[in-house]
Amino acid sequence: MSKRQKRLERLRQNPNNVSLSDLQRVLEDYGFLHRKTTGSHYSYTYELGEETHLFVVPFRRPVKPIYIKQALKIIDRIVEERGEDEPDDDETDEES
């Protein structure tokens, strides 16, 4: 299991205790782009099909579970559309 898959699985197993940095890393793994942060909200864009969508997460410690669950649903849709288990990135996750 790759590091990306492990990070995603940690979010699935415990959505009640996720830091914003952990969520950001998983979102970036699956092609979300961080937009300019305004106030206390972090904005991400992602493409699904030919449409670009916006996903907004308020800054809180830890991130509320509802935002984790929404992110997981979006990631599942992205993976389903691509027809693959791995993110789009070609980066290897081998440990040195």
C-alpha positions as CSV (number, residue, x, y, z in Angstrom):
1,M,0.0,0.0,0.0
2,S,1.5,3.4,-1.0
3,K,1.8,6.3,1.3
4,R,-1.0,8.1,-0.6
5,Q,-3.4,5.2,0.1
6,K,-2.4,5.1,3.7
7,R,-3.1,8.8,4.2
8,L,-6.5,8.4,2.5
9,E,-7.3,5.3,4.7
10,R,-6.4,7.3,7.9
11,L,-8.9,9.9,6.9
12,R,-11.6,7.2,6.3
13,Q,-10.9,5.4,9.6
14,N,-10.9,8.5,11.8
15,P,-12.6,11.6,10.3
16,N,-13.0,13.1,13.8
17,N,-9.4,13.9,14.3
18,V,-7.8,15.2,11.1
19,S,-5.5,18.2,10.9
20,L,-5.8,20.7,8.1
21,S,-2.3,19.8,6.9
22,D,-3.2,16.1,6.6
23,L,-6.4,17.0,4.6
24,Q,-4.4,19.3,2.4
25,R,-1.9,16.6,1.6
26,V,-4.6,14.1,0.6
27,L,-6.5,16.7,-1.5
28,E,-3.3,17.6,-3.4
29,D,-2.6,13.9,-3.9
30,Y,-5.8,13.6,-5.8
31,G,-5.4,16.7,-8.0
32,F,-7.0,19.5,-5.9
33,L,-5.4,22.9,-6.4
34,H,-5.1,25.3,-3.5
35,R,-6.5,28.7,-4.3
36,K,-5.7,31.9,-2.5
37,T,-6.7,31.6,1.2
38,T,-9.3,34.3,2.2
39,G,-9.9,35.0,5.8
40,S,-10.3,31.7,7.7
41,H,-11.3,29.5,4.7
42,Y,-9.1,27.4,2.5
43,S,-10.4,27.0,-1.1
44,Y,-9.5,24.2,-3.5
45,T,-10.5,23.6,-7.1
46,Y,-10.8,20.2,-8.7
47,E,-11.9,19.0,-12.1
48,L,-14.6,16.4,-12.5
49,G,-15.2,15.6,-16.1
50,E,-15.0,18.8,-18.0
51,E,-16.2,21.0,-15.1
52,T,-14.2,22.7,-12.5
53,H,-15.6,22.7,-8.9
54,L,-14.8,24.5,-5.7
55,F,-14.3,22.9,-2.3
56,V,-14.0,25.2,0.7
57,V,-12.8,24.2,4.2
58,P,-12.9,26.5,7.2
59,F,-9.7,26.6,9.2
60,R,-10.4,24.8,12.5
61,R,-8.3,22.4,14.6
62,P,-9.2,19.6,14.0
63,V,-11.2,19.9,10.8
64,K,-14.8,19.1,11.3
65,P,-15.8,15.6,10.2
66,I,-18.4,16.8,7.8
67,Y,-15.7,18.4,5.6
68,I,-13.6,15.2,5.7
69,K,-16.7,13.2,4.6
70,Q,-17.4,15.6,1.8
71,A,-13.8,15.4,0.7
72,L,-13.8,11.6,0.7
73,K,-17.0,11.6,-1.4
74,I,-15.4,13.9,-4.0
75,I,-12.2,11.8,-4.0
76,D,-14.2,8.6,-4.6
77,R,-16.0,10.3,-7.5
78,I,-12.6,11.4,-9.0
79,V,-11.2,7.9,-8.6
80,E,-14.3,6.3,-10.1
81,E,-14.2,8.7,-13.1
82,R,-10.6,8.0,-13.8
83,G,-11.1,4.3,-13.4
84,E,-8.0,3.9,-11.3
85,D,-7.0,3.5,-7.6
86,E,-4.0,5.7,-7.7
87,P,-3.8,9.5,-8.0
88,D,-2.8,11.1,-11.3
89,D,0.7,12.1,-10.1
90,D,3.6,9.9,-11.2
91,E,5.6,10.6,-8.0
92,T,6.9,7.5,-6.4
93,D,6.4,6.9,-2.7
94,E,9.4,4.7,-2.0
95,E,11.1,5.3,1.3
96,S,14.9,6.1,1.2
